[in-house]
Amino acid sequence: MFLCKKNFVTITWNTFLILIGGIFVFLIVLVKSETVSEFVSDPILLVYTMFVTTFQLSRILGAMLYNRSHNKIVTKNKKENSLYEPKVSFVIPCKDEENGIEKTVRKSFEVDYPENKKEVIVINDGSTDNTISILRKLEKEFDKLIIIDWKKNKGKRHGMAAGFKIAKGDIIIQVDSDSYIEPKDFRKFIKPFSNNKIGAVCAHADPENAEKNLLTKMQAAYYFMSFRILKAAESTFGTVFCCSVVLLRIEKKQ
């Protein structure tokens, strides 16, 4: 029953992508047919538009192959996957996040993973609100919470670097201070690292308030295109240009 449902969803999804691609090609041909005389007089423009069109279509085709490439990585060492539990470190830089940092920290500790194999490092990057007070309160509740408190703002990249430097985990999860990973899905992000060729894993992101209004629905649609199609296509070829909400493999020096 599950297999049939899964196959139906996959077929539906691929059909949807093909339909979108077909509409896209039709619109392009329609537009180009109206301006063919311009292309004849300017061959460089013709070559450029053909390249851009091919590139965009390749993203859709690449996204259709994502499940095959992902399953190949995850199921290659199926037995090892079930036993694979490396130590993980959450690194969360933040500044003036009193309204969201507590939920982010709590969600990090709630992930479905052994308590003795996870830690959470929060870098308070010169916050001027009540962020540090909230973190100190959480520190009393979670003994695996590590706080780096900077009085002066240094910037996100410096915060990330400071967290990476003291992290004890084999895998580092870089999370924005207003984001979190669904606890029940956490192990899905860890599994690909059982393949030694994988250096980073990018999570799919969705706005928590996607159904609130038209603007948030547009944002959800943008995220869908960015992750489900663009990044999925890149992942098919084993190279994602930009990893957001990222998990990284850290090679320890012997």
C-alpha positions in Angstrom: 0.0 0.0 0.0 2.8 2.4 0.9 4.7 1.5 -2.2 1.7 2.2 -4.5 1.1 5.5 -2.8 4.7 6.5 -3.2 4.8 5.5 -6.9 1.6 7.5 -7.5 3.0 10.6 -5.8 6.3 10.2 -7.8 4.4 9.8 -11.1 2.1 12.8 -10.3 5.1 14.9 -9.5 7.0 14.0 -12.6 3.9 14.6 -14.7 3.5 18.0 -13.2 7.1 18.9 -14.0 6.7 17.7 -17.6 3.5 19.8 -17.9 5.2 22.9 -16.6 8.2 22.3 -18.9 5.8 21.8 -21.9 4.0 25.1 -21.1 7.4 26.8 -20.7 8.6 25.6 -24.1 5.4 26.5 -25.8 5.5 30.1 -24.4 9.1 30.5 -25.5 8.5 29.2 -29.0 5.5 31.5 -29.2 7.5 34.5 -28.2 10.5 33.6 -30.4 8.3 33.1 -33.5 7.2 36.7 -33.2 10.8 38.0 -33.1 12.6 35.6 -35.5 13.6 38.5 -37.8 15.5 40.1 -35.0 17.5 36.9 -34.3 18.5 36.6 -37.9 20.0 40.0 -37.8 21.6 39.4 -34.4 23.0 35.8 -34.2 24.7 36.5 -30.8 21.3 37.3 -29.3 19.9 34.0 -30.8 22.7 32.0 -29.3 22.3 33.7 -25.9 18.5 33.1 -25.8 19.0 29.4 -26.8 21.5 28.9 -24.0 19.3 30.5 -21.4 16.3 28.5 -22.5 18.3 25.3 -22.5 19.7 26.0 -19.0 16.3 26.7 -17.5 14.8 23.6 -19.0 17.7 21.5 -17.7 16.8 22.5 -14.2 13.3 21.0 -14.6 14.7 17.8 -16.1 17.4 17.6 -13.4 14.8 17.9 -10.7 12.9 15.0 -12.2 16.0 12.8 -11.6 16.5 14.0 -8.0 14.8 11.0 -6.3 17.0 8.5 -8.2 20.2 10.2 -7.3 19.2 10.7 -3.7 18.1 7.1 -3.2 21.3 5.9 -4.8 23.3 7.8 -2.1 21.2 6.8 0.8 20.6 3.2 0.0 24.1 2.4 -1.2 25.1 1.4 2.3 21.7 0.6 3.8 23.0 -1.5 6.7 25.6 1.2 7.6 22.8 3.9 7.4 20.8 2.2 10.2 23.9 2.2 12.5 25.2 5.6 11.5 25.0 8.1 14.5 27.8 10.6 14.5 28.0 13.3 17.1 26.3 16.5 15.9 26.7 20.2 16.9 24.0 22.9 16.2 25.6 26.3 15.6 23.2 29.2 15.9 24.5 32.8 15.5 21.9 35.4 16.6 21.4 39.1 17.2 18.3 40.6 18.7 16.2 37.5 18.4 14.3 37.6 21.7 11.1 36.6 20.0 12.4 33.5 18.3 15.6 32.2 19.8 14.0 30.1 22.5 11.9 28.1 20.0 15.0 27.5 17.8 17.0 26.2 20.8 14.2 24.0 22.1 13.6 22.5 18.6 17.3 21.7 18.3 17.2 19.8 21.6 14.0 18.0 20.6 15.4 16.4 17.5 15.1 12.6 17.3 18.7 11.8 18.3 20.6 10.5 21.3 21.1 13.2 24.0 24.8 12.2 24.5 25.5 12.8 20.8 24.2 16.3 20.3 25.1 19.8 21.5 23.8 23.3 20.8 26.1 26.3 20.5 24.5 29.7 20.4 26.5 32.8 19.6 25.0 36.0 20.9 26.4 38.6 18.5 26.1 41.8 20.4 22.3 41.7 21.0 20.7 44.8 22.5 17.4 43.2 23.5 16.6 40.4 25.9 18.2 37.7 23.9 21.1 36.9 26.3 18.7 36.7 29.3 16.6 34.1 27.5 19.7 32.2 26.6 20.9 32.2 30.2 17.5 30.9 31.3 17.7 28.1 28.8 21.3 27.3 29.8 20.0 26.3 33.3 17.6 23.8 31.6 19.9 22.3 29.0 23.4 21.3 30.1 24.5 20.7 26.5 23.8 24.3 25.6 26.9 26.4 25.1 26.7 30.1 24.9 29.2 32.5 23.3 28.3 36.0 24.4 29.8 38.9 22.5 29.1 42.4 23.8 30.0 43.9 20.4 28.5 42.9 17.1 31.0 41.1 14.8 28.8 39.7 12.1 27.2 36.3 11.2 30.2 34.8 9.5 32.4 35.5 12.6 29.7 33.9 14.8 29.6 30.8 12.6 33.4 30.5 12.6 33.5 30.8 16.4 30.9 28.1 16.7 32.6 25.8 14.3 35.9 26.2 16.2 34.6 24.8 19.5 32.1 22.3 18.1 32.8 18.7 19.1 30.4 17.1 16.6 31.5 15.2 13.5 28.5 16.9 11.7 27.7 20.6 12.2 24.2 21.9 11.6 24.2 25.7 10.9 20.7 27.0 11.7 19.5 30.6 11.5 18.2 32.0 14.7 14.6 32.3 13.4 14.6 28.8 11.9 14.5 25.2 13.1 14.6 21.6 11.9 11.5 19.4 12.3 12.6 17.0 15.1 11.1 13.9 13.5 12.9 14.6 10.2 16.4 15.1 11.6 17.7 11.6 10.9 16.9 12.1 7.2 19.5 14.8 7.1 22.1 12.7 8.8 21.8 9.6 6.6 23.5 10.9 3.4 26.7 11.5 5.5 27.2 7.7 5.8 28.5 8.1 2.2 32.0 9.6 2.7 31.7 11.5 -0.6 29.0 13.8 0.9 30.4 17.0 2.4 27.2 19.0 2.9 23.5 18.5 3.0 20.9 21.3 2.4 17.5 21.1 4.0 14.2 22.1 2.3 12.8 25.2 3.9 9.1 26.2 4.3 7.7 29.4 6.0 6.0 28.4 9.2 3.2 30.9 8.5 2.8 29.9 4.8 -1.1 30.1 4.9 -1.3 33.4 6.7 -1.8 35.7 3.8 -1.0 36.2 0.1 2.6 37.4 0.8 3.5 34.4 2.8 1.9 32.1 0.2 4.1 33.8 -2.4 7.1 33.2 -0.2 6.2 29.5 0.1 5.9 29.2 -3.7 9.4 30.9 -4.0 10.9 28.4 -1.5 9.2 25.5 -3.4 10.9 26.6 -6.7 14.2 27.3 -5.0 14.5 23.9 -3.1 12.2 21.4 -4.9 13.3 22.3 -8.4 16.5 24.5 -8.5 18.4 22.9 -5.7 17.0 19.4 -6.5 18.4 19.8 -10.0 21.8 20.8 -8.7 21.8 17.9 -6.2 21.2 15.5 -9.1 24.7 16.3 -10.3 26.2 16.3 -6.8 26.9 20.0 -6.7 24.6 22.5 -4.8 25.6 26.1 -5.5 24.4 27.5 -2.2 23.5 25.4 0.9 21.1 27.1 3.3 20.0 25.6 6.7 23.1 23.5 6.1 24.6 20.4 7.6 28.4 20.0 7.2 30.8 17.2 7.6 33.8 18.2 9.7 37.0 16.2 9.2 38.8 15.9 12.5 42.6 16.2 12.5 44.2 13.1 13.9 
